[in-house]
Amino acid sequence: MINARIARVFAGALAFVLGAASCPAQDIPLQTPVMVYDKVGNGVTAPKAIYDPNPDYTDRARKKKIQGSVVLSIVVTDKGLVRDAKVVTGLDRDLDKQALKAVGSWRFEPATKDGKPVAGRIKVEVDYKLR
């Protein structure tokens, strides 16, 4: 976080020195670091999915009869929203994108630390099976 702040300050100073002082300032909010828990225990409970619709199968993947799982790493915020979703184990580029899109809409009961909602990092598996 500190290095990113220094880089923004340096970039702004460099633009000013090079005569680009009339460029509009970047609207990059400085965020307070958030503790993200990734282990259950010591008063920390795991988040629980309360809305988790299935992703869409793509026509290409259906025609190729691709089946399997996509594993994603996500952060569930203290509000139960998904952020920072990344593919850990992919299956197919289109199905990976569909999994990211679907999981981005999921809602959770957030993790808790000593009874208070906190952000938590978890892995989720999205299964694709043809019927």
Secondary structure, 3 states (H helix, E strand, C coil): CHHHHHHHHHHHHHHHHCCCCCCCCCCCCCCCCCCEECCCECCEECCEEEECCCCCCCHHHHHCCCCEEEEEEEEECCCCCEEEEEEEECCCHHHHHHHHHHHHCCEEECEEECCEEEEEEEEEEEEECCC
